Amino acid sequence: MRKQSIQRPPYPITSVDNALRIVQILRDQGSVRLTDVAAELGIAVSTAHRLMAMLVYRGFAIQDDSKRYAPGPALGARALNTSWNREIRQVLQPLLEELCIRFDETTNLVVRVGAHVRFLHSVEAHSVLRVGDRAGTVLPARTTSGGKALLCHENTDYLARLYLGKGSLTAGHALDRAQFDSLLGELDTVREQGYAVNREESEGGIGAIGMSILGDDGRPLAAYSVATPIVRLDRLLKAGALEQLFEARKEMASALRGAGLDHPEPA
């Protein structure tokens, strides 16, 4: 049987096509300048910049110190091919919406995939100054509040393999010994206080508080975070707000248990 050739759609969406072509360029070339991307696609540099900004936002590209663009963590993240993630998103969505309304801040549901976290769902706040929707974004776990809330449940040997092992250098998330020891100290604090804080570690001007959602066996199922402009972060760390956030965590764990989802997705 002869294989059919793939033809260009009759009604192409140029901006989508250009964004996908940039993803291919990043995949194949590894590191590019904005002017090179614009020249290859035949578009203005300003247009290339807008497209690249969205790819950075969604984790498909990162910008290094030399202002060149390289493949982002989303290009190396494995697919989540089970229904478990879809089901927990459906179960927890009402509680995330309630939490968003309570604080008028953006709420997120995340799961960890190795050294990264994937945002399964976001409920965006209505404030003029707010954190945007992060659904689908992949970020380093150690720079996000939800990621740190999940990492704190892992033992030192596992963390050493994750961040100091040979594979970590190839994967691009290796730490030196000083960075690793600093991370261990921070995770000890997270474990002790029951929540993690992100102060502009994943994005300038943005802060967040995150908590892990635990199963009956004490293992993390997922994590949720409340993200806010950094100027409003401290109000989420006051006793009254923390009490509400801990209560929300209990409600989420109970909801997952009631739905029979109190066992984490197989690794």
C-alpha positions in Angstrom: 0.0 0.0 0.0 1.5 3.3 -1.1 2.0 5.9 1.6 0.0 9.1 1.1 2.1 12.3 1.0 1.4 14.9 3.6 0.0 18.0 2.0 -0.1 21.6 3.2 -3.6 22.3 4.7 -5.8 24.4 2.3 -6.3 27.1 5.0 -3.0 27.4 6.9 -2.7 29.5 9.9 0.6 31.3 9.3 1.4 32.3 12.9 0.8 28.7 14.0 3.0 27.4 11.2 5.8 29.8 12.0 5.7 28.9 15.7 5.9 25.2 14.8 8.8 25.9 12.4 10.6 27.7 15.2 10.2 24.6 17.4 11.7 22.5 14.6 14.6 24.9 14.2 15.3 24.8 18.0 15.1 21.0 17.9 17.5 20.6 14.9 19.9 23.5 15.5 20.0 23.7 19.3 20.8 27.4 19.6 19.8 30.3 17.4 19.7 34.1 17.2 16.5 35.9 16.7 17.7 37.5 13.5 18.5 34.0 12.1 15.0 32.8 12.9 13.5 35.8 11.2 15.6 35.4 8.1 14.9 31.7 7.8 11.1 32.2 8.1 11.1 35.4 6.1 9.4 37.4 8.7 10.2 40.6 10.6 12.4 40.4 13.6 9.6 42.0 15.7 7.3 39.2 14.6 9.9 36.5 15.4 10.3 38.1 18.8 6.6 37.8 19.6 6.5 34.2 18.5 9.6 33.4 20.5 8.2 35.1 23.6 5.2 32.7 23.5 7.5 29.7 23.1 9.5 30.8 26.1 6.3 31.4 28.1 5.2 27.8 27.3 8.6 26.3 28.0 9.5 25.4 24.4 12.4 27.8 24.4 14.8 29.5 26.8 17.0 32.6 26.3 20.6 32.3 27.5 23.0 35.0 28.7 24.2 35.7 25.2 20.6 36.5 24.1 20.5 33.3 21.9 17.5 31.0 22.1 17.8 27.3 22.9 15.3 24.4 23.3 13.3 24.7 26.5 12.3 21.9 29.0 9.0 21.3 27.2 10.8 19.9 24.2 12.5 17.2 26.3 9.5 16.4 28.6 8.0 12.9 28.1 4.4 12.6 27.3 1.9 12.0 30.1 -0.1 9.2 28.4 -2.3 8.0 31.3 -5.8 9.2 32.2 -4.8 9.7 35.9 -3.6 13.3 35.2 -6.7 14.2 33.3 -8.9 12.8 36.1 -7.2 14.6 39.0 -7.4 17.8 37.0 -11.2 17.3 36.6 -11.6 16.4 40.3 -9.6 19.3 41.7 -10.7 22.0 39.2 -13.6 23.2 41.4 -11.3 23.5 44.5 -8.7 25.4 42.5 -11.5 27.8 41.3 -12.7 28.3 44.8 -9.2 29.0 46.0 -8.6 31.5 43.1 -11.8 33.3 44.1 -10.9 33.4 47.8 -7.5 35.0 47.2 -8.1 36.6 43.8 -4.8 35.0 42.7 -4.0 32.5 40.0 -4.0 28.9 41.2 -2.1 26.0 39.5 -2.1 22.2 39.7 1.3 20.6 38.9 2.9 17.1 38.8 6.6 16.3 38.8 8.3 14.5 35.9 11.9 14.0 37.0 13.6 17.3 37.5 10.7 19.3 36.0 7.1 20.1 36.8 4.3 20.1 34.4 1.4 22.5 34.9 -1.8 20.4 34.4 -4.3 23.2 35.0 -4.4 26.9 35.9 -7.3 29.1 37.1 -6.4 32.7 36.3 -7.3 35.5 38.6 -9.3 38.5 37.5 -7.0 41.2 39.0 -5.5 43.6 36.5 -2.1 42.8 37.9 -2.0 39.0 37.9 -0.1 35.9 36.9 -1.2 34.3 33.6 -2.4 30.9 32.7 0.5 28.3 32.9 -1.4 25.2 31.8 0.9 23.0 29.7 4.1 24.8 30.8 7.1 22.8 31.9 9.6 24.4 34.4 12.5 23.2 36.5 11.0 21.7 39.7 13.6 23.3 42.0 12.6 26.9 40.8 8.9 26.5 41.4 7.0 26.4 44.7 5.0 23.3 43.7 8.1 21.6 42.4 10.0 22.2 45.7 6.9 21.0 47.6 7.1 17.7 45.7 10.9 17.3 45.8 11.0 17.6 49.6 9.5 14.1 49.8 12.4 12.5 48.0 15.5 11.1 49.9 19.0 12.5 49.4 20.2 9.6 47.4 17.4 10.1 44.8 18.1 13.8 44.7 21.8 13.2 44.2 21.1 10.9 41.2 18.7 13.5 39.8 21.0 16.5 40.1 24.5 15.2 40.4 24.4 12.0 38.4 25.9 11.6 34.9 22.4 11.8 33.3 21.8 15.2 34.8 24.5 16.9 32.8 23.2 15.4 29.5 19.6 16.5 30.5 20.8 20.0 31.3 19.7 20.1 35.0 23.0 19.3 36.7 24.0 21.2 39.8 27.4 21.8 41.3 27.9 20.6 44.9 27.3 24.0 46.5 24.0 24.4 44.6 23.0 20.9 45.5 23.7 21.5 49.2 21.7 24.7 49.1 18.8 22.9 47.5 18.9 20.2 50.3 18.8 22.9 52.9 15.8 24.6 51.3 14.0 21.3 51.0 14.6 20.6 54.7 12.8 23.9 55.4 10.0 23.1 53.1 9.5 19.7 54.8 9.5 21.3 58.2 7.1 24.1 57.5 4.8 22.2 55.1 5.0 24.6 52.2 7.4 26.0 49.6 7.9 29.6 48.4 9.1 30.8 45.1 10.5 34.4 45.1 11.1 35.3 41.5 13.1 32.0 40.9 11.1 30.9 37.8 10.1 34.3 36.5 11.0 37.9 37.4 8.2 39.8 39.3 6.4 36.6 40.2 6.1 34.8 43.5 4.2 31.7 44.7 3.4 29.5 47.6 3.0 25.7 46.9 1.9 22.7 48.9 2.0 19.0 48.0 -1.2 17.0 48.1 -0.5 13.7 49.9 -2.0 10.3 49.6 -2.9 8.1 52.6 0.6 6.6 52.4 2.2 10.0 52.8 3.5 10.1 49.3 2.8 13.2 47.1 0.1 12.8 44.5 0.5 16.3 43.0 1.0 19.9 44.2 -0.9 23.1 44.0 0.3 26.6 44.1 -1.1 30.1 44.4 0.9 32.5 42.2 0.9 36.2 42.6 2.9 39.4 41.6 5.8 39.4 44.0 4.5 42.6 45.7 1.5 40.6 47.1 3.3 37.4 48.0 3.9 38.2 51.7 0.1 38.4 52.4 -0.1 34.7 51.4 2.4 33.9 54.1 0.5 35.3 57.0 -1.0 33.0 59.6 -4.6 33.4 58.4 -3.8 32.8 54.8 -1.6 29.8 55.6 -4.4 28.2 57.6 -6.8 28.5 54.6 -4.1 27.0 52.3 -3.5 24.1 54.6 -7.3 23.5 54.8 -7.5 23.6 51.0 -4.8 20.9 50.8 -6.8 18.7 53.1 -9.9 19.2 50.9 -7.9 18.3 47.8 -6.5 15.2 49.3 -10.0 14.2 50.5 -11.5 14.8 47.0 -8.8 12.6 45.4 -9.4 9.9 48.0 -13.2 10.0 47.4 -12.6 9.7 43.6 -10.2 6.7 44.1 -7.3 8.7 42.8 -5.2 8.6 46.0 -2.4 6.6 44.4 0.2 8.5 42.3 0.7 7.9 38.6 3.2 5.1 38.0 6.6 6.5 37.1 
